[in-house]
């Protein structure tokens, strides 16, 4: 199996392995008065996700609400973060979205509208909340999606998403999804 993932590198080109292999995908938020499911990453085999986060690259429009991550196997969705979501309205470029809690908690937004410091709680051992995700049997396409709702016609903005992972099975991998948003 050949992976399309890679390690990030420091200024001296030395691989940074702390968050495992990394993949990233940029999206434009352009839903028009709807809920949009945006496939980000395709999962093969079994992997441990070490870091799942996004950086807003273009200011988001108003009325972007209920943002969350889920796994989707073309039949059923499993929440990665709380599905009532987080309000992303008017988040500024440089804002950070991160999965830093259990699936029963909303994703965390650190809006770049002002300087911010975020850190693990006393119960967390890392800033990111890790989880294991497995592809549905029978080689069924299994994806990590970003879902958001908007009442704006259409909304605006862009986010670059990142996923750091470690393969657990011999075919374990995460690649950028080519599925069109729905």
Secondary structure, 3 states (H helix, E strand, C coil): CCCCCECEECCCCCEECCCCEEEEEEEECCCCCCEEEEEEEEEECEEEEEEEEEEEEECCCCCEEEEEEEEECCCCEEECCCCCCECCCCCCCCCEEECCCCCCCCCEEECCCCCCCCCCCCCCCCCCCCEEEECCCCCCCEEEEEEEEECCCCCCCEEEEEEEEEECCCCCEEEECCCCCC
